[in-house]
Amino acid sequence: MNTKSTLLDPSCLGVCSLSEPLPEVAHGIVSRAVLTAPGLRLTLFHFAEGQELSEHATPARALVQVIAGSCEFTFADGARRLKAGDLIHMPPRLPHAVLALEALTLLVAQVGGPSAGE
């Protein structure tokens, strides 16, 4: 049984696969903490096709990389479609929603702010 709370230990050098750690989900969203350290939280998310996160915001700055699949991020000024390989930057407290257009894997880095471990 793996008792680690994150895929990487913040106190030492480490490597993990971003293509394998999350199981496929037929419905819903699965997340796994990759690394948590003061001022930084790195989380891997897997969405089943059609799943969405309703509008929300975080006090932390966020960088979101699409690892696999495609999605639509909605902001007050409109929607942006993202695909595997795309990276989006969101400043703190920016309201946004996410819709998985197909099975989707995202890597989310939150930097600074209370939700990033400060």
Jmol script that loads the backbone (N, CA, C; Angstrom):
load data "model"
ATOM      1  N   MET A   1       0.845  -1.182   0.000  1.00  0.00           N
ATOM      2  CA  MET A   1       0.000   0.000   0.000  1.00  0.00           C
ATOM      3  C   MET A   1       0.884   1.237   0.000  1.00  0.00           C
ATOM      4  N   ASN A   2       0.605   2.191  -0.895  1.00  0.00           N
ATOM      5  CA  ASN A   2       1.367   3.421  -0.964  1.00  0.00           C
ATOM      6  C   ASN A   2       0.803   4.416   0.037  1.00  0.00           C
ATOM      7  N   THR A   3       1.603   4.824   1.018  1.00  0.00           N
ATOM      8  CA  THR A   3       1.135   5.760   2.034  1.00  0.00           C
ATOM      9  C   THR A   3       1.621   7.172   1.759  1.00  0.00           C
ATOM     10  N   LYS A   4       2.356   7.376   0.659  1.00  0.00           N
ATOM     11  CA  LYS A   4       2.815   8.711   0.303  1.00  0.00           C
ATOM     12  C   LYS A   4       1.618   9.577  -0.063  1.00  0.00           C
ATOM     13  N   SER A   5       1.633  10.830   0.400  1.00  0.00           N
ATOM     14  CA  SER A   5       0.534  11.720   0.066  1.00  0.00           C
ATOM     15  C   SER A   5       0.754  12.407  -1.286  1.00  0.00           C
ATOM     16  N   THR A   6       1.992  12.393  -1.794  1.00  0.00           N
ATOM     17  CA  THR A   6       2.289  12.978  -3.106  1.00  0.00           C
ATOM     18  C   THR A   6       3.146  12.004  -3.908  1.00  0.00           C
ATOM     19  N   LEU A   7       3.157  12.183  -5.224  1.00  0.00           N
ATOM     20  CA  LEU A   7       3.988  11.326  -6.069  1.00  0.00           C
ATOM     21  C   LEU A   7       5.473  11.615  -5.877  1.00  0.00           C
ATOM     22  N   LEU A   8       5.804  12.876  -5.565  1.00  0.00           N
ATOM     23  CA  LEU A   8       7.198  13.269  -5.349  1.00  0.00           C
ATOM     24  C   LEU A   8       7.386  13.771  -3.925  1.00  0.00           C
ATOM     25  N   ASP A   9       8.497  13.433  -3.318  1.00  0.00           N
ATOM     26  CA  ASP A   9       8.856  13.900  -1.987  1.00  0.00           C
ATOM     27  C   ASP A   9       9.550  15.252  -2.131  1.00  0.00           C
ATOM     28  N   PRO A  10       9.026  16.323  -1.515  1.00  0.00           N
ATOM     29  CA  PRO A  10       9.612  17.644  -1.702  1.00  0.00           C
ATOM     30  C   PRO A  10      11.010  17.803  -1.116  1.00  0.00           C
ATOM     31  N   SER A  11      11.466  16.830  -0.332  1.00  0.00           N
ATOM     32  CA  SER A  11      12.777  16.959   0.309  1.00  0.00           C
ATOM     33  C   SER A  11      13.915  16.297  -0.463  1.00  0.00           C
ATOM     34  N   CYS A  12      13.598  15.662  -1.605  1.00  0.00           N
ATOM     35  CA  CYS A  12      14.682  14.998  -2.333  1.00  0.00           C
ATOM     36  C   CYS A  12      14.393  14.945  -3.839  1.00  0.00           C
ATOM     37  N   LEU A  13      15.413  14.607  -4.594  1.00  0.00           N
ATOM     38  CA  LEU A  13      15.302  14.440  -6.041  1.00  0.00           C
ATOM     39  C   LEU A  13      14.309  13.330  -6.351  1.00  0.00           C
ATOM     40  N   GLY A  14      13.482  13.520  -7.364  1.00  0.00           N
ATOM     41  CA  GLY A  14      12.530  12.479  -7.702  1.00  0.00           C
ATOM     42  C   GLY A  14      12.055  12.590  -9.137  1.00  0.00           C
ATOM     43  N   VAL A  15      11.549  11.484  -9.654  1.00  0.00           N
ATOM     44  CA  VAL A  15      11.001  11.406 -11.002  1.00  0.00           C
ATOM     45  C   VAL A  15       9.692  10.639 -10.921  1.00  0.00           C
ATOM     46  N   CYS A  16       8.687  11.086 -11.674  1.00  0.00           N
ATOM     47  CA  CYS A  16       7.439  10.324 -11.755  1.00  0.00           C
ATOM     48  C   CYS A  16       6.902  10.430 -13.176  1.00  0.00           C
ATOM     49  N   SER A  17       6.047   9.504 -13.551  1.00  0.00           N
ATOM     50  CA  SER A  17       5.426   9.503 -14.873  1.00  0.00           C
ATOM     51  C   SER A  17       4.114  10.260 -14.795  1.00  0.00           C
ATOM     52  N   LEU A  18       3.925  11.217 -15.696  1.00  0.00           N
ATOM     53  CA  LEU A  18       2.659  11.937 -15.746  1.00  0.00           C
ATOM     54  C   LEU A  18       1.647  11.253 -16.648  1.00  0.00           C
ATOM     55  N   SER A  19       2.071  10.229 -17.358  1.00  0.00           N
ATOM     56  CA  SER A  19       1.147   9.539 -18.260  1.00  0.00           C
ATOM     57  C   SER A  19       0.498   8.319 -17.619  1.00  0.00           C
ATOM     58  N   GLU A  20       0.954   7.888 -16.448  1.00  0.00           N
ATOM     59  CA  GLU A  20       0.424   6.656 -15.866  1.00  0.00           C
ATOM     60  C   GLU A  20      -0.220   6.735 -14.486  1.00  0.00           C
ATOM     61  N   PRO A  21      -0.008   7.778 -13.655  1.00  0.00           N
ATOM     62  CA  PRO A  21      -0.414   7.664 -12.259  1.00  0.00           C
ATOM     63  C   PRO A  21      -1.907   7.658 -11.967  1.00  0.00           C
ATOM     64  N   LEU A  22      -2.759   8.092 -12.891  1.00  0.00           N
ATOM     65  CA  LEU A  22      -4.183   8.137 -12.607  1.00  0.00           C
ATOM     66  C   LEU A  22      -4.946   7.095 -13.404  1.00  0.00           C
ATOM     67  N   PRO A  23      -5.883   6.404 -12.761  1.00  0.00           N
ATOM     68  CA  PRO A  23      -6.682   5.415 -13.492  1.00  0.00           C
ATOM     69  C   PRO A  23      -7.682   6.109 -14.403  1.00  0.00           C
ATOM     70  N   GLU A  24      -8.090   5.425 -15.451  1.00  0.00           N
ATOM     71  CA  GLU A  24      -9.148   5.945 -16.309  1.00  0.00           C
ATOM     72  C   GLU A  24     -10.438   5.990 -15.496  1.00  0.00           C
ATOM     73  N   VAL A  25     -11.262   6.982 -15.765  1.00  0.00           N
ATOM     74  CA  VAL A  25     -12.538   7.089 -15.071  1.00  0.00           C
ATOM     75  C   VAL A  25     -13.650   7.152 -16.102  1.00  0.00           C
ATOM     76  N   ALA A  26     -14.702   6.383 -15.872  1.00  0.00           N
ATOM     77  CA  ALA A  26     -15.840   6.389 -16.791  1.00  0.00           C
ATOM     78  C   ALA A  26     -16.670   7.652 -16.596  1.00  0.00           C
ATOM     79  N   HIS A  27     -16.763   8.102 -15.351  1.00  0.00           N
ATOM     80  CA  HIS A  27     -17.521   9.302 -15.000  1.00  0.00           C
ATOM     81  C   HIS A  27     -16.764   9.986 -13.878  1.00  0.00           C
ATOM     82  N   GLY A  28     -16.715  11.295 -13.911  1.00  0.00           N
ATOM     83  CA  GLY A  28     -16.130  12.031 -12.804  1.00  0.00           C
ATOM     84  C   GLY A  28     -14.744  12.572 -13.088  1.00  0.00           C
ATOM     85  N   ILE A  29     -14.125  13.021 -11.997  1.00  0.00           N
ATOM     86  CA  ILE A  29     -12.808  13.647 -12.039  1.00  0.00           C
ATOM     87  C   ILE A  29     -11.968  13.031 -10.933  1.00  0.00           C
ATOM     88  N   VAL A  30     -10.731  12.657 -11.271  1.00  0.00           N
ATOM     89  CA  VAL A  30      -9.795  12.091 -10.295  1.00  0.00           C
ATOM     90  C   VAL A  30      -8.598  13.017 -10.222  1.00  0.00           C
ATOM     91  N   SER A  31      -8.096  13.263  -9.015  1.00  0.00           N
ATOM     92  CA  SER A  31      -6.893  14.088  -8.890  1.00  0.00           C
ATOM     93  C   SER A  31      -5.861  13.383  -8.031  1.00  0.00           C
ATOM     94  N   ARG A  32      -4.606  13.751  -8.239  1.00  0.00           N
ATOM     95  CA  ARG A  32      -3.503  13.182  -7.469  1.00  0.00           C
ATOM     96  C   ARG A  32      -2.462  14.271  -7.247  1.00  0.00           C
ATOM     97  N   ALA A  33      -2.079  14.487  -5.991  1.00  0.00           N
ATOM     98  CA  ALA A  33      -1.038  15.459  -5.672  1.00  0.00           C
ATOM     99  C   ALA A  33       0.298  14.929  -6.178  1.00  0.00           C
ATOM    100  N   VAL A  34       0.989  15.730  -6.957  1.00  0.00           N
ATOM    101  CA  VAL A  34       2.306  15.368  -7.467  1.00  0.00           C
ATOM    102  C   VAL A  34       3.375  15.872  -6.507  1.00  0.00           C
ATOM    103  N   LEU A  35       3.255  17.129  -6.086  1.00  0.00           N
ATOM    104  CA  LEU A  35       4.239  17.741  -5.200  1.00  0.00           C
ATOM    105  C   LEU A  35       3.584  18.886  -4.440  1.00  0.00           C
ATOM    106  N   THR A  36       3.809  18.918  -3.144  1.00  0.00           N
ATOM    107  CA  THR A  36       3.339  20.023  -2.315  1.00  0.00           C
ATOM    108  C   THR A  36       4.516  20.522  -1.502  1.00  0.00           C
ATOM    109  N   ALA A  37       4.799  21.813  -1.615  1.00  0.00           N
ATOM    110  CA  ALA A  37       5.900  22.448  -0.887  1.00  0.00           C
ATOM    111  C   ALA A  37       5.459  23.880  -0.594  1.00  0.00           C
ATOM    112  N   PRO A  38       6.128  24.569   0.320  1.00  0.00           N
ATOM    113  CA  PRO A  38       5.739  25.947   0.611  1.00  0.00           C
ATOM    114  C   PRO A  38       5.681  26.791  -0.671  1.00  0.00           C
ATOM    115  N   GLY A  39       4.517  27.385  -0.924  1.00  0.00           N
ATOM    116  CA  GLY A  39       4.338  28.234  -2.093  1.00  0.00           C
ATOM    117  C   GLY A  39       4.112  27.513  -3.402  1.00  0.00           C
ATOM    118  N   LEU A  40       4.008  26.166  -3.385  1.00  0.00           N
ATOM    119  CA  LEU A  40       3.831  25.406  -4.624  1.00  0.00           C
ATOM    120  C   LEU A  40       2.960  24.189  -4.392  1.00  0.00           C
ATOM    121  N   ARG A  41       1.995  24.001  -5.275  1.00  0.00           N
ATOM    122  CA  ARG A  41       1.197  22.774  -5.282  1.00  0.00           C
ATOM    123  C   ARG A  41       1.068  22.338  -6.729  1.00  0.00           C
ATOM    124  N   LEU A  42       1.475  21.103  -7.023  1.00  0.00           N
ATOM    125  CA  LEU A  42       1.408  20.532  -8.363  1.00  0.00           C
ATOM    126  C   LEU A  42       0.450  19.348  -8.301  1.00  0.00           C
ATOM    127  N   THR A  43      -0.618  19.399  -9.113  1.00  0.00           N
ATOM    128  CA  THR A  43      -1.658  18.373  -9.058  1.00  0.00           C
ATOM    129  C   THR A  43      -1.974  17.876 -10.458  1.00  0.00           C
ATOM    130  N   LEU A  44      -2.144  16.577 -10.584  1.00  0.00           N
ATOM    131  CA  LEU A  44      -2.528  15.943 -11.836  1.00  0.00           C
ATOM    132  C   LEU A  44      -4.020  15.625 -11.759  1.00  0.00           C
ATOM    133  N   PHE A  45      -4.778  16.048 -12.770  1.00  0.00           N
ATOM    134  CA  PHE A  45      -6.220  15.798 -12.826  1.00  0.00           C
ATOM    135  C   PHE A  45      -6.545  14.971 -14.050  1.00  0.00           C
ATOM    136  N   HIS A  46      -7.478  14.032 -13.901  1.00  0.00           N
ATOM    137  CA  HIS A  46      -8.010  13.300 -15.045  1.00  0.00           C
ATOM    138  C   HIS A  46      -9.524  13.451 -15.026  1.00  0.00           C
ATOM    139  N   PHE A  47     -10.074  13.951 -16.133  1.00  0.00           N
ATOM    140  CA  PHE A  47     -11.511  14.154 -16.295  1.00  0.00           C
ATOM    141  C   PHE A  47     -12.039  13.132 -17.288  1.00  0.00           C
ATOM    142  N   ALA A  48     -13.169  12.535 -17.000  1.00  0.00           N
ATOM    143  CA  ALA A  48     -13.869  11.745 -18.016  1.00  0.00           C
ATOM    144  C   ALA A  48     -14.472  12.729 -19.023  1.00  0.00           C
ATOM    145  N   GLU A  49     -14.656  12.272 -20.250  1.00  0.00           N
ATOM    146  CA  GLU A  49     -15.263  13.119 -21.276  1.00  0.00           C
ATOM    147  C   GLU A  49     -16.578  13.707 -20.785  1.00  0.00           C
ATOM    148  N   GLY A  50     -16.771  14.996 -21.002  1.00  0.00           N
ATOM    149  CA  GLY A  50     -18.019  15.665 -20.623  1.00  0.00           C
ATOM    150  C   GLY A  50     -18.061  16.200 -19.204  1.00  0.00           C
ATOM    151  N   GLN A  51     -17.092  15.822 -18.385  1.00  0.00           N
ATOM    152  CA  GLN A  51     -17.081  16.317 -17.003  1.00  0.00           C
ATOM    153  C   GLN A  51     -16.666  17.782 -16.983  1.00  0.00           C
ATOM    154  N   GLU A  52     -17.157  18.500 -15.985  1.00  0.00           N
ATOM    155  CA  GLU A  52     -16.806  19.909 -15.886  1.00  0.00           C
ATOM    156  C   GLU A  52     -16.659  20.353 -14.442  1.00  0.00           C
ATOM    157  N   LEU A  53     -15.846  21.374 -14.278  1.00  0.00           N
ATOM    158  CA  LEU A  53     -15.741  22.079 -13.003  1.00  0.00           C
ATOM    159  C   LEU A  53     -16.467  23.400 -13.200  1.00  0.00           C
ATOM    160  N   SER A  54     -17.453  23.676 -12.345  1.00  0.00           N
ATOM    161  CA  SER A  54     -18.175  24.933 -12.459  1.00  0.00           C
ATOM    162  C   SER A  54     -17.254  26.097 -12.103  1.00  0.00           C
ATOM    163  N   GLU A  55     -17.711  27.291 -12.362  1.00  0.00           N
ATOM    164  CA  GLU A  55     -16.868  28.472 -12.156  1.00  0.00           C
ATOM    165  C   GLU A  55     -16.325  28.529 -10.729  1.00  0.00           C
ATOM    166  N   HIS A  56     -15.042  28.780 -10.630  1.00  0.00           N
ATOM    167  CA  HIS A  56     -14.347  28.892  -9.354  1.00  0.00           C
ATOM    168  C   HIS A  56     -13.110  29.750  -9.563  1.00  0.00           C
ATOM    169  N   ALA A  57     -12.429  30.071  -8.478  1.00  0.00           N
ATOM    170  CA  ALA A  57     -11.185  30.841  -8.541  1.00  0.00           C
ATOM    171  C   ALA A  57     -10.295  30.368  -7.404  1.00  0.00           C
ATOM    172  N   THR A  58      -9.008  30.608  -7.520  1.00  0.00           N
ATOM    173  CA  THR A  58      -8.057  30.262  -6.481  1.00  0.00           C
ATOM    174  C   THR A  58      -7.224  31.498  -6.159  1.00  0.00           C
ATOM    175  N   PRO A  59      -6.833  31.648  -4.903  1.00  0.00           N
ATOM    176  CA  PRO A  59      -5.989  32.798  -4.564  1.00  0.00           C
ATOM    177  C   PRO A  59      -4.565  32.671  -5.102  1.00  0.00           C
ATOM    178  N   ALA A  60      -4.210  31.516  -5.605  1.00  0.00           N
ATOM    179  CA  ALA A  60      -2.856  31.281  -6.117  1.00  0.00           C
ATOM    180  C   ALA A  60      -2.792  31.543  -7.629  1.00  0.00           C
ATOM    181  N   ARG A  61      -1.615  31.870  -8.114  1.00  0.00           N
ATOM    182  CA  ARG A  61      -1.343  31.934  -9.551  1.00  0.00           C
ATOM    183  C   ARG A  61      -1.361  30.485 -10.064  1.00  0.00           C
ATOM    184  N   ALA A  62      -1.928  30.248 -11.245  1.00  0.00           N
ATOM    185  CA  ALA A  62      -2.015  28.881 -11.760  1.00  0.00           C
ATOM    186  C   ALA A  62      -1.461  28.783 -13.174  1.00  0.00           C
ATOM    187  N   LEU A  63      -0.707  27.719 -13.395  1.00  0.00           N
ATOM    188  CA  LEU A  63      -0.256  27.322 -14.725  1.00  0.00           C
ATOM    189  C   LEU A  63      -0.870  25.954 -14.976  1.00  0.00           C
ATOM    190  N   VAL A  64      -1.587  25.820 -16.088  1.00  0.00           N
ATOM    191  CA  VAL A  64      -2.267  24.560 -16.405  1.00  0.00           C
ATOM    192  C   VAL A  64      -1.750  24.061 -17.738  1.00  0.00           C
ATOM    193  N   GLN A  65      -1.214  22.838 -17.734  1.00  0.00           N
ATOM    194  CA  GLN A  65      -0.732  22.214 -18.959  1.00  0.00           C
ATOM    195  C   GLN A  65      -1.653  21.052 -19.299  1.00  0.00           C
ATOM    196  N   VAL A  66      -2.100  21.018 -20.557  1.00  0.00           N
ATOM    197  CA  VAL A  66      -2.913  19.902 -21.023  1.00  0.00           C
ATOM    198  C   VAL A  66      -1.953  18.783 -21.432  1.00  0.00           C
ATOM    199  N   ILE A  67      -2.003  17.674 -20.705  1.00  0.00           N
ATOM    200  CA  ILE A  67      -1.136  16.528 -20.963  1.00  0.00           C
ATOM    201  C   ILE A  67      -1.749  15.644 -22.060  1.00  0.00           C
ATOM    202  N   ALA A  68      -3.056  15.413 -21.986  1.00  0.00           N
ATOM    203  CA  ALA A  68      -3.755  14.580 -22.972  1.00  0.00           C
ATOM    204  C   ALA A  68      -5.185  15.066 -23.102  1.00  0.00           C
ATOM    205  N   GLY A  69      -5.751  14.918 -24.296  1.00  0.00           N
ATOM    206  CA  GLY A  69      -7.141  15.296 -24.521  1.00  0.00           C
ATOM    207  C   GLY A  69      -7.297  16.761 -24.877  1.00  0.00           C
ATOM    208  N   SER A  70      -8.536  17.251 -24.748  1.00  0.00           N
ATOM    209  CA  SER A  70      -8.820  18.653 -25.024  1.00  0.00           C
ATOM    210  C   SER A  70      -9.922  19.131 -24.090  1.00  0.00           C
ATOM    211  N   CYS A  71      -9.971  20.460 -23.914  1.00  0.00           N
ATOM    212  CA  CYS A  71     -10.930  21.040 -22.985  1.00  0.00           C
ATOM    213  C   CYS A  71     -11.265  22.461 -23.399  1.00  0.00           C
ATOM    214  N   GLU A  72     -12.230  22.999 -22.703  1.00  0.00           N
ATOM    215  CA  GLU A  72     -12.596  24.392 -22.906  1.00  0.00           C
ATOM    216  C   GLU A  72     -12.555  25.080 -21.547  1.00  0.00           C
ATOM    217  N   PHE A  73     -11.758  26.136 -21.443  1.00  0.00           N
ATOM    218  CA  PHE A  73     -11.723  26.985 -20.256  1.00  0.00           C
ATOM    219  C   PHE A  73     -12.610  28.180 -20.561  1.00  0.00           C
ATOM    220  N   THR A  74     -13.524  28.508 -19.657  1.00  0.00           N
ATOM    221  CA  THR A  74     -14.407  29.646 -19.840  1.00  0.00           C
ATOM    222  C   THR A  74     -14.056  30.728 -18.821  1.00  0.00           C
ATOM    223  N   PHE A  75     -13.922  31.947 -19.319  1.00  0.00           N
ATOM    224  CA  PHE A  75     -13.612  33.119 -18.508  1.00  0.00           C
ATOM    225  C   PHE A  75     -14.687  34.170 -18.774  1.00  0.00           C
ATOM    226  N   ALA A  76     -14.683  35.262 -18.034  1.00  0.00           N
ATOM    227  CA  ALA A  76     -15.672  36.321 -18.213  1.00  0.00           C
ATOM    228  C   ALA A  76     -15.662  36.858 -19.646  1.00  0.00           C
ATOM    229  N   ASP A  77     -14.487  36.872 -20.293  1.00  0.00           N
ATOM    230  CA  ASP A  77     -14.387  37.424 -21.645  1.00  0.00           C
ATOM    231  C   ASP A  77     -14.572  36.387 -22.752  1.00  0.00           C
ATOM    232  N   GLY A  78     -14.928  35.148 -22.396  1.00  0.00           N
ATOM    233  CA  GLY A  78     -15.165  34.131 -23.412  1.00  0.00           C
ATOM    234  C   GLY A  78     -14.465  32.824 -23.101  1.00  0.00           C
ATOM    235  N   ALA A  79     -14.504  31.914 -24.060  1.00  0.00           N
ATOM    236  CA  ALA A  79     -13.947  30.575 -23.882  1.00  0.00           C
ATOM    237  C   ALA A  79     -12.681  30.407 -24.706  1.00  0.00           C
ATOM    238  N   ARG A  80     -11.812  29.542 -24.199  1.00  0.00           N
ATOM    239  CA  ARG A  80     -10.589  29.182 -24.914  1.00  0.00           C
ATOM    240  C   ARG A  80     -10.497  27.663 -24.964  1.00  0.00           C
ATOM    241  N   ARG A  81     -10.322  27.134 -26.177  1.00  0.00           N
ATOM    242  CA  ARG A  81     -10.183  25.692 -26.361  1.00  0.00           C
ATOM    243  C   ARG A  81      -8.703  25.351 -26.278  1.00  0.00           C
ATOM    244  N   LEU A  82      -8.376  24.343 -25.460  1.00  0.00           N
ATOM    245  CA  LEU A  82      -6.993  23.907 -25.282  1.00  0.00           C
ATOM    246  C   LEU A  82      -6.879  22.441 -25.652  1.00  0.00           C
ATOM    247  N   LYS A  83      -5.688  22.056 -26.153  1.00  0.00           N
ATOM    248  CA  LYS A  83      -5.428  20.662 -26.536  1.00  0.00           C
ATOM    249  C   LYS A  83      -4.101  20.231 -25.925  1.00  0.00           C
ATOM    250  N   ALA A  84      -3.803  18.951 -26.050  1.00  0.00           N
ATOM    251  CA  ALA A  84      -2.550  18.408 -25.516  1.00  0.00           C
ATOM    252  C   ALA A  84      -1.370  19.256 -25.971  1.00  0.00           C
ATOM    253  N   GLY A  85      -0.521  19.621 -25.023  1.00  0.00           N
ATOM    254  CA  GLY A  85       0.645  20.436 -25.303  1.00  0.00           C
ATOM    255  C   GLY A  85       0.451  21.908 -24.994  1.00  0.00           C
ATOM    256  N   ASP A  86      -0.800  22.351 -24.821  1.00  0.00           N
ATOM    257  CA  ASP A  86      -1.056  23.758 -24.518  1.00  0.00           C
ATOM    258  C   ASP A  86      -0.825  24.045 -23.038  1.00  0.00           C
ATOM    259  N   LEU A  87      -0.446  25.290 -22.766  1.00  0.00           N
ATOM    260  CA  LEU A  87      -0.212  25.775 -21.405  1.00  0.00           C
ATOM    261  C   LEU A  87      -0.957  27.088 -21.255  1.00  0.00           C
ATOM    262  N   ILE A  88      -1.671  27.230 -20.150  1.00  0.00           N
ATOM    263  CA  ILE A  88      -2.391  28.474 -19.894  1.00  0.00           C
ATOM    264  C   ILE A  88      -1.961  29.020 -18.535  1.00  0.00           C
ATOM    265  N   HIS A  89      -1.816  30.345 -18.465  1.00  0.00           N
ATOM    266  CA  HIS A  89      -1.477  31.030 -17.214  1.00  0.00           C
ATOM    267  C   HIS A  89      -2.711  31.786 -16.740  1.00  0.00           C
ATOM    268  N   MET A  90      -3.028  31.635 -15.447  1.00  0.00           N
ATOM    269  CA  MET A  90      -4.136  32.374 -14.852  1.00  0.00           C
ATOM    270  C   MET A  90      -3.630  33.113 -13.620  1.00  0.00           C
ATOM    271  N   PRO A  91      -3.812  34.436 -13.591  1.00  0.00           N
ATOM    272  CA  PRO A  91      -3.406  35.177 -12.412  1.00  0.00           C
ATOM    273  C   PRO A  91      -4.298  34.821 -11.216  1.00  0.00           C
ATOM    274  N   PRO A  92      -3.861  35.147 -10.005  1.00  0.00           N
ATOM    275  CA  PRO A  92      -4.674  34.841  -8.822  1.00  0.00           C
ATOM    276  C   PRO A  92      -6.088  35.417  -8.920  1.00  0.00           C
ATOM    277  N   ARG A  93      -7.035  34.684  -8.356  1.00  0.00           N
ATOM    278  CA  ARG A  93      -8.432  35.086  -8.224  1.00  0.00           C
ATOM    279  C   ARG A  93      -9.181  35.287  -9.555  1.00  0.00           C
ATOM    280  N   LEU A  94      -8.721  34.640 -10.605  1.00  0.00           N
ATOM    281  CA  LEU A  94      -9.407  34.744 -11.899  1.00  0.00           C
ATOM    282  C   LEU A  94     -10.514  33.681 -11.975  1.00  0.00           C
ATOM    283  N   PRO A  95     -11.781  34.079 -12.017  1.00  0.00           N
ATOM    284  CA  PRO A  95     -12.857  33.084 -12.135  1.00  0.00           C
ATOM    285  C   PRO A  95     -12.759  32.343 -13.472  1.00  0.00           C
ATOM    286  N   HIS A  96     -12.949  31.028 -13.411  1.00  0.00           N
ATOM    287  CA  HIS A  96     -12.887  30.200 -14.616  1.00  0.00           C
ATOM    288  C   HIS A  96     -13.662  28.908 -14.397  1.00  0.00           C
ATOM    289  N   ALA A  97     -14.061  28.286 -15.496  1.00  0.00           N
ATOM    290  CA  ALA A  97     -14.714  26.975 -15.484  1.00  0.00           C
ATOM    291  C   ALA A  97     -13.994  26.114 -16.512  1.00  0.00           C
ATOM    292  N   VAL A  98     -14.104  24.775 -16.350  1.00  0.00           N
ATOM    293  CA  VAL A  98     -13.416  23.846 -17.248  1.00  0.00           C
ATOM    294  C   VAL A  98     -14.393  22.764 -17.697  1.00  0.00           C
ATOM    295  N   LEU A  99     -14.393  22.461 -18.986  1.00  0.00           N
ATOM    296  CA  LEU A  99     -15.199  21.385 -19.564  1.00  0.00           C
ATOM    297  C   LEU A  99     -14.284  20.467 -20.356  1.00  0.00           C
ATOM    298  N   ALA A 100     -14.310  19.162 -20.045  1.00  0.00           N
ATOM    299  CA  ALA A 100     -13.525  18.172 -20.792  1.00  0.00           C
ATOM    300  C   ALA A 100     -14.276  17.808 -22.061  1.00  0.00           C
ATOM    301  N   LEU A 101     -13.706  18.137 -23.210  1.00  0.00           N
ATOM    302  CA  LEU A 101     -14.332  17.819 -24.497  1.00  0.00           C
ATOM    303  C   LEU A 101     -14.120  16.359 -24.876  1.00  0.00           C
ATOM    304  N   GLU A 102     -13.115  15.740 -24.261  1.00  0.00           N
ATOM    305  CA  GLU A 102     -12.818  14.306 -24.387  1.00  0.00           C
ATOM    306  C   GLU A 102     -12.071  13.928 -23.115  1.00  0.00           C
ATOM    307  N   ALA A 103     -11.711  12.662 -22.950  1.00  0.00           N
ATOM    308  CA  ALA A 103     -10.930  12.273 -21.770  1.00  0.00           C
ATOM    309  C   ALA A 103      -9.745  13.229 -21.677  1.00  0.00           C
ATOM    310  N   LEU A 104      -9.497  13.753 -20.483  1.00  0.00           N
ATOM    311  CA  LEU A 104      -8.590  14.878 -20.327  1.00  0.00           C
ATOM    312  C   LEU A 104      -7.664  14.672 -19.136  1.00  0.00           C
ATOM    313  N   THR A 105      -6.381  14.981 -19.326  1.00  0.00           N
ATOM    314  CA  THR A 105      -5.424  14.996 -18.223  1.00  0.00           C
ATOM    315  C   THR A 105      -4.772  16.363 -18.178  1.00  0.00           C
ATOM    316  N   LEU A 106      -4.832  17.005 -17.013  1.00  0.00           N
ATOM    317  CA  LEU A 106      -4.249  18.323 -16.796  1.00  0.00           C
ATOM    318  C   LEU A 106      -3.212  18.257 -15.688  1.00  0.00           C
ATOM    319  N   LEU A 107      -2.140  19.015 -15.836  1.00  0.00           N
ATOM    320  CA  LEU A 107      -1.166  19.221 -14.775  1.00  0.00           C
ATOM    321  C   LEU A 107      -1.323  20.672 -14.335  1.00  0.00           C
ATOM    322  N   VAL A 108      -1.693  20.873 -13.075  1.00  0.00           N
ATOM    323  CA  VAL A 108      -1.960  22.209 -12.549  1.00  0.00           C
ATOM    324  C   VAL A 108      -0.908  22.569 -11.511  1.00  0.00           C
ATOM    325  N   ALA A 109      -0.198  23.668 -11.766  1.00  0.00           N
ATOM    326  CA  ALA A 109       0.770  24.201 -10.802  1.00  0.00           C
ATOM    327  C   ALA A 109       0.184  25.470 -10.196  1.00  0.00           C
ATOM    328  N   GLN A 110       0.022  25.463  -8.876  1.00  0.00           N
ATOM    329  CA  GLN A 110      -0.427  26.659  -8.170  1.00  0.00           C
ATOM    330  C   GLN A 110       0.786  27.209  -7.429  1.00  0.00           C
ATOM    331  N   VAL A 111       1.073  28.489  -7.673  1.00  0.00           N
ATOM    332  CA  VAL A 111       2.266  29.112  -7.120  1.00  0.00           C
ATOM    333  C   VAL A 111       1.863  30.294  -6.266  1.00  0.00           C
ATOM    334  N   GLY A 112       2.287  30.291  -4.990  1.00  0.00           N
ATOM    335  CA  GLY A 112       1.928  31.361  -4.068  1.00  0.00           C
ATOM    336  C   GLY A 112       0.486  31.239  -3.617  1.00  0.00           C
ATOM    337  N   GLY A 113       0.120  32.013  -2.615  1.00  0.00           N
ATOM    338  CA  GLY A 113      -1.245  32.003  -2.120  1.00  0.00           C
ATOM    339  C   GLY A 113      -1.520  30.819  -1.212  1.00  0.00           C
ATOM    340  N   PRO A 114      -2.586  30.905  -0.407  1.00  0.00           N
ATOM    341  CA  PRO A 114      -2.900  29.859   0.573  1.00  0.00           C
ATOM    342  C   PRO A 114      -3.135  28.480  -0.033  1.00  0.00           C
ATOM    343  N   SER A 115      -3.722  28.403  -1.250  1.00  0.00           N
ATOM    344  CA  SER A 115      -4.001  27.087  -1.819  1.00  0.00           C
ATOM    345  C   SER A 115      -2.754  26.401  -2.354  1.00  0.00           C
ATOM    346  N   ALA A 116      -1.639  27.108  -2.355  1.00  0.00           N
ATOM    347  CA  ALA A 116      -0.390  26.511  -2.838  1.00  0.00           C
ATOM    348  C   ALA A 116       0.533  26.152  -1.687  1.00  0.00           C
ATOM    349  N   GLY A 117       0.006  26.122  -0.482  1.00  0.00           N
ATOM    350  CA  GLY A 117       0.804  25.669   0.646  1.00  0.00           C
ATOM    351  C   GLY A 117       1.464  26.768   1.446  1.00  0.00           C
ATOM    352  N   GLU A 118       1.178  28.037   1.163  1.00  0.00           N
ATOM    353  CA  GLU A 118       1.767  29.114   1.959  1.00  0.00           C
ATOM    354  C   GLU A 118       0.978  29.308   3.222  1.00  0.00           C
TER     355      GLU A 118
END
end "model"
wireframe off; spacefill off
backbone 0.3
color backbone group
